[in-house]
Amino acid sequence: MAKQPLSPFTKQQLLPQEETLEIFKRKGELFIGIPKETAFQEKRVCLTPDAVSALINNGHRVLIESEAGKGANFSDNDYSEAGAEITKDTAKVFACPMVLKVEPPSLDQIKMFNPQAILISALQIKTQSKKYFEALAAKRITALAFEFIRDADGTYPAVRSLSEIAGTASVLIASELLSNSKSGNGLMFGNISGVPPLEVVILGAGTVGEFAARGSIGLGANVKVFDNSITKLRRIQTSLGRLLFTSTLQPKNLFKALKRCDVVIGAVRGVNRAPIVVSEDMVKHMKKRAIIIDVSIDMGGCFETSEVTTHKQPTYLKHDVTHYCVPNIPAKYPRTASVSISNIFTPYLLKIAEDGGIENSLRFDKGLKNGLYFYHGILTSKSVAEWFDLDFSDINLLIF
C-alpha cells in the first residue's frame, strides 16, 4: 500500500473556521461647528446656506459663529433660514465634535477644541510649526487636510477648484491693471479689429496655467505657455482644444517672449519652493508698464523681483514693470471660492454620516484617507513627520 503524502496543513487548520463578518454602523448624526475665519485677508466660509440646508435635511446639526459668512455675503439670517444654529460664543463653536475651517486653526483656537474632536481644514504645511502638531496630539484630535483629499480619479478636487479660480482671476486682474492709467498702458484685454492683440506669457502648464490660457484666449490674446513637462504642455493643448505656442523653459526662448509680452502670469510650482525662472535682468528688458501676476508667490514666487503684497495694496513698480504678488488669490473672490469649497465639503460630510462615522469612511475611501494627517492624536502623515522631525504611525496599522 502506497504511503500517503504528508499534508502541509495541521489538523486544526483543516477544521472549518468561523468567519468574522463586517458589521456596518448605523448612519451617524453629525454636529458641525463653523467658526468665523480670523486669518489675514481670509473672507471665505466652508459651507454655504444651501449646503447647510442639505445637511440639516439629512438629520445633522450645524452651529455657525455669527457673521462667519459675512465676508462672502452670506448673512446670519441666510444660515438661520437654512436651519443652522447661530451663536456669538466662539468657544461654543470650537467645542463641537466636528469643526470645519478654511484656514488651519491657531494654537489659541486649538485650546478650545474638545478632546477627540474632528478637524477638517487646510493644513498649509509650509506655514506650520512643530507646536501646531503637538497641540493637536495633546487634544487627541483627528485632522484632515482638504488640499490632500483625492478624488476617485486621483485628482485633488480642492486644489484643482481653487487653482481654476486663481487661473481665471489672474486674467481678470491683468485686464484691470492694464486699463488702469497708473499701473498699465491703457490697453484693453481683447481682440479688436485693426488693433494688434495682447501678448500673454504663461509660466506653468498646470491647472492655473490652463485656466489662465483659457481666459486669455477667450479674450483674443496671443498666448505662449512655458513648462518643462512635455506631458503637461501636450495636455494643455488637448484641454483647450487648439494648438498654441508651447515651449520648455529655455532661457533664450523665454527671454524673447518676455521682451514682447504685455502680461506674464507665473504659475510654476516646486516641491518646497517655487523655482525662480525669471531673473531680474529679464524683468529689466520687459515693456514699460507690462504686468507680472505671480500666482506662485504662495510658494515664494517664480520671479526674482517678486515681493509679497496684500489685497489692499496689491501692486508695486519695479524696473517700470507692474508686479501683482498677492498670496491666496481666490480670497479676492470669497463668495465664488466659498461655493466651490462648499461643493467639495458637502458630499464628503454626507458620506461620512452615511458610513456611520469618520472611521468607516477612512477604511473604505482611500482618497479621504489620503487627506488624514492626525488620527486620535497620532500623526499619520509621513511627509509631516519628515518635515518637522516627528514620529508617525501608518494609518493602515491603526484602522482595521
C-alpha positions in Angstrom: 0.0 0.0 0.0 1.4 3.4 -1.1 2.3 5.8 1.7 0.0 8.9 1.8 1.9 12.1 1.4 2.1 14.3 4.5 -0.4 17.3 4.4 1.2 20.7 4.6 -1.7 21.7 7.0 -2.2 20.7 10.6 -5.4 19.0 11.7 -6.6 22.2 13.4 -6.1 24.2 10.2 -8.2 21.8 8.2 -11.2 22.2 10.5 -13.9 24.7 9.4 -13.2 28.1 10.7 -15.6 30.8 11.8 -15.7 33.8 9.5 -16.0 37.3 11.0 -18.5 39.4 9.1 -18.2 43.1 8.6 -20.7 44.9 10.8 -21.7 48.3 9.5 -22.5 51.1 11.9 -25.8 52.8 11.6 -26.0 56.2 9.9 -24.5 58.8 12.2 -25.6 62.2 13.2 -23.0 65.0 12.7 -22.7 68.1 14.8 -20.6 70.5 12.9 -19.2 73.8 14.1 -18.2 76.5 11.6 -16.2 79.4 13.3 -15.6 82.8 11.7 -12.3 82.9 9.9 -9.8 85.3 11.6 -6.7 84.8 9.3 -5.4 87.8 7.4 -7.3 88.6 4.2 -9.5 85.5 4.7 -13.2 86.0 4.0 -14.2 82.6 2.8 -16.6 80.2 4.7 -16.6 76.4 4.4 -20.4 75.8 3.9 -22.9 77.9 2.0 -26.5 78.2 3.4 -27.6 75.8 0.6 -25.1 73.2 1.8 -26.2 73.7 5.4 -29.8 73.2 4.4 -28.8 69.9 2.7 -27.1 68.7 5.9 -29.9 69.8 8.2 -32.4 67.9 6.0 -30.3 64.8 6.4 -30.7 65.0 10.2 -27.4 66.8 11.1 -26.8 69.9 13.2 -24.7 72.9 12.2 -23.6 75.6 14.7 -22.1 78.6 13.0 -20.5 81.6 14.6 -22.3 84.9 13.9 -21.0 86.7 10.8 -18.9 83.7 9.7 -20.3 84.2 6.2 -20.3 88.0 6.1 -17.1 88.2 4.0 -18.7 86.1 1.4 -22.0 88.0 1.5 -23.9 85.3 3.4 -25.9 86.7 6.3 -26.7 85.1 9.7 -30.4 85.2 8.5 -29.4 83.2 5.4 -27.9 80.5 7.6 -30.7 80.6 10.2 -33.4 80.1 7.5 -31.3 77.1 6.3 -31.7 75.6 9.7 -28.3 76.4 11.3 -27.9 77.5 14.9 -26.2 80.9 15.3 -24.0 81.9 18.2 -21.6 84.7 19.1 -19.8 82.3 21.5 -16.6 81.3 19.6 -15.6 78.7 22.3 -19.0 77.0 21.8 -18.4 76.6 18.1 -14.9 75.1 18.6 -16.4 72.7 21.2 -18.4 70.9 18.6 -17.5 67.3 17.8 -16.6 68.3 14.2 -15.1 71.6 13.3 -14.9 72.9 9.7 -12.5 75.7 8.8 -10.8 77.1 5.6 -7.6 78.2 7.3 -5.9 75.9 9.8 -6.8 76.8 13.5 -4.3 78.8 15.5 -2.8 77.5 18.7 -5.2 79.5 20.8 -8.1 78.1 18.8 -6.9 74.5 19.3 -7.1 75.1 23.1 -10.9 75.5 22.7 -11.3 72.1 21.0 -12.8 69.2 22.9 -10.7 66.1 23.2 -11.3 63.5 20.4 -12.8 66.2 18.1 -12.6 66.0 14.3 -11.0 68.9 12.4 -11.4 69.4 8.6 -9.4 72.4 7.2 -6.5 73.3 5.1 -3.1 72.2 6.5 -0.7 74.7 4.8 2.3 72.7 5.9 4.8 75.3 4.9 3.3 77.9 7.3 3.1 75.5 10.3 5.3 74.9 13.3 6.1 71.8 15.4 3.9 73.3 18.2 0.8 73.1 16.0 1.1 69.3 15.7 2.0 68.9 19.4 -1.2 70.8 20.3 -3.3 68.5 18.1 -1.7 65.5 19.7 -2.4 66.8 23.2 -6.1 67.1 22.3 -6.1 63.6 20.6 -7.7 65.3 17.5 -8.5 63.5 14.2 -7.5 66.0 11.5 -7.9 66.0 7.7 -6.3 68.5 5.3 -8.8 69.1 2.4 -6.0 70.0 0.0 -4.7 66.4 0.2 -8.1 64.7 -0.2 -8.1 62.8 -3.5 -11.0 62.0 -5.9 -11.7 58.6 -7.4 -9.7 59.6 -10.5 -6.7 60.5 -8.4 -7.0 64.3 -8.7 -7.1 66.7 -5.7 -10.6 68.4 -6.0 -9.9 71.3 -3.6 -6.6 72.2 -5.1 -7.9 72.0 -8.7 -11.0 74.0 -7.8 -9.0 76.9 -6.2 -6.5 76.7 -9.0 -9.2 77.2 -11.5 -10.3 80.3 -9.7 -6.7 81.6 -9.4 -6.1 81.0 -13.1 -9.2 82.8 -14.2 -8.7 85.6 -11.7 -5.2 86.2 -12.9 -6.6 87.2 -16.3 -9.3 89.4 -14.8 -6.7 91.1 -12.6 -4.3 91.7 -15.5 -7.1 93.2 -17.6 -8.0 95.6 -14.7 -4.3 96.6 -14.2 -3.7 97.1 -18.0 -6.6 99.5 -18.3 -5.5 101.5 -15.2 -3.7 104.7 -16.1 -1.4 104.4 -13.1 -0.4 100.8 -13.4 -0.9 100.0 -17.0 -0.7 101.3 -20.6 -4.4 101.9 -21.1 -4.7 98.7 -23.1 -7.8 96.6 -23.4 -7.5 92.9 -22.8 -9.3 91.9 -26.0 -9.0 91.4 -29.8 -10.4 94.5 -31.5 -10.4 94.7 -35.3 -7.4 96.5 -36.6 -5.7 96.5 -33.2 -2.8 94.1 -32.6 -3.8 91.5 -29.8 -2.1 91.4 -26.5 0.8 89.1 -26.0 0.4 86.9 -22.9 3.1 84.6 -21.5 2.1 81.8 -19.0 4.7 80.1 -16.9 3.5 76.6 -15.9 1.0 74.4 -17.7 -0.8 73.1 -14.6 -4.4 73.9 -13.7 -3.7 77.6 -13.0 -1.9 77.9 -16.4 -4.7 76.1 -18.2 -7.4 78.4 -16.9 -5.2 81.5 -17.4 -4.7 80.4 -21.0 -8.4 79.6 -21.5 -9.4 83.1 -20.2 -6.7 84.9 -22.3 -7.6 83.0 -25.5 -11.3 83.7 -24.9 -10.5 87.5 -24.8 -8.5 87.2 -28.0 -4.9 87.4 -26.8 -1.9 85.6 -28.3 -0.8 83.1 -25.7 2.6 81.4 -25.1 2.9 78.7 -22.5 6.2 77.5 -21.0 6.7 74.4 -18.8 9.5 71.8 -18.5 7.0 69.0 -18.7 6.2 68.0 -22.3 3.3 65.9 -20.9 1.7 69.0 -19.3 2.2 71.1 -22.5 0.6 68.4 -24.6 -2.3 68.1 -22.1 -3.0 71.8 -22.0 -3.4 71.9 -25.8 -5.7 68.9 -25.6 -7.8 70.5 -22.8 -8.0 73.8 -24.7 -8.8 72.0 -28.0 -6.4 74.0 -30.0 -2.7 74.4 -30.9 -0.8 77.2 -29.3 2.8 78.3 -28.8 4.4 76.0 -26.2 8.0 75.7 -25.1 10.2 74.3 -22.4 11.7 76.8 -20.1 14.7 77.5 -22.3 16.2 80.9 -21.3 16.6 82.1 -24.9 13.0 81.4 -25.9 11.7 82.8 -22.6 13.8 86.0 -22.8 12.5 86.6 -26.3 8.9 86.1 -25.3 9.1 88.3 -22.2 10.6 91.2 -24.1 7.5 91.3 -26.4 4.7 90.4 -23.9 2.2 92.7 -22.2 1.3 90.2 -19.4 3.2 87.4 -17.8 1.5 85.0 -15.4 3.7 82.9 -13.2 2.2 79.6 -12.1 5.2 77.4 -11.5 5.2 75.1 -8.5 8.1 73.3 -6.8 8.5 70.7 -4.0 9.4 73.1 -1.2 9.6 76.4 -3.1 8.7 77.7 -6.5 11.7 77.8 -8.7 12.8 81.3 -9.9 12.5 81.1 -13.7 12.5 84.8 -14.5 15.7 86.7 -13.4 15.8 90.4 -12.6 17.7 91.0 -15.8 14.8 89.5 -17.8 12.4 91.8 -16.0 14.5 94.9 -16.8 14.1 94.1 -20.5 10.3 93.8 -20.4 8.0 96.5 -21.9 7.3 99.6 -19.7 4.2 99.0 -17.6 3.9 95.4 -18.6 2.1 93.3 -15.9 3.5 90.5 -13.8 1.0 88.3 -12.0 2.9 86.0 -9.7 0.4 83.3 -8.6 3.4 81.2 -7.3 4.0 83.8 -4.6 2.3 81.4 -2.2 5.4 79.2 -2.6 8.0 82.1 -2.7 7.4 83.3 -6.2 8.9 82.4 -9.6 10.2 85.9 -10.4 13.4 87.2 -8.8 11.8 90.6 -8.4 8.6 89.3 -6.6 7.7 90.6 -3.1 4.6 89.7 -1.2 1.8 92.2 -1.4 -1.8 92.4 0.0 -5.3 92.7 -1.4 -5.4 96.3 -0.1 -2.1 97.3 -1.7 -1.7 94.6 -4.4 0.9 96.1 -6.7 4.2 97.9 -6.9 6.5 99.1 -9.7 10.0 97.6 -10.2 12.1 98.4 -13.3 8.9 100.1 -14.6 7.0 96.8 -14.6 3.9 96.4 -12.5 4.1 93.5 -10.1 1.0 91.8 -8.6 2.1 89.4 -5.9 -0.8 88.7 -3.6 -0.9 85.3 -1.9 -4.2 83.4 -1.8 -5.7 85.0 -4.9 -9.1 83.0 -4.5 -9.8 85.0 -1.3 -10.3 88.1 -3.6 -13.5 86.3 -4.8 -14.8 85.0 -1.4 -18.3 84.1 -2.5 -17.2 82.1 -5.6 -14.5 80.4 -3.6 -16.8 79.6 -0.7 -19.4 78.0 -3.1 -16.5 76.0 -4.6 -15.2 74.8 -1.3 -18.7 74.0 0.0 -19.3 71.8 -3.1 -16.3 69.8 -2.1 -17.1 69.5 1.6 -20.8 68.7 1.4 -20.7 65.2 -0.3 -17.8 64.1 2.0 -19.8 65.1 5.1 -22.9 63.3 3.9 -20.8 60.2 3.0 -19.1 60.2 6.5 -22.5 60.2 8.1 -23.8 57.6 5.8 -20.9 55.3 6.6 -21.5 55.6 10.3 -18.6 57.9 11.2 -15.2 59.0 10.1 -13.5 55.7 11.0 -15.6 53.7 8.5 -15.2 56.3 5.8 -11.4 56.3 6.2 -11.4 52.5 5.9 -13.3 52.4 2.6 -12.3 55.7 1.0 -8.6 55.8 0.0 -9.0 59.4 -1.3 -10.3 60.6 2.1 -7.7 58.7 3.9 -5.0 60.5 1.8 -6.1 63.7 3.5 -5.7 62.4 7.0 -2.7 63.6 8.9 -3.8 63.0 12.6 -5.8 60.1 14.0 -6.9 60.4 17.6 -3.8 62.4 18.4 -1.4 60.1 16.4 0.5 61.6 13.5 -0.2 59.6 10.4 1.5 61.7 7.7 5.0 60.7 6.7 5.7 64.0 4.9 4.7 66.0 8.0 6.8 63.7 10.2 9.9 64.1 8.0 9.3 67.9 7.6 9.1 68.5 11.4 11.2 65.5 12.7 8.2 63.9 14.4 7.2 60.2 14.9 4.4 58.9 12.9 2.3 55.7 12.5 0.9 54.2 9.3 -2.8 54.7 9.3 -3.3 51.2 8.0 -2.0 49.8 11.2 -4.4 52.0 13.2 -7.6 51.3 11.2 -8.5 47.7 10.6 
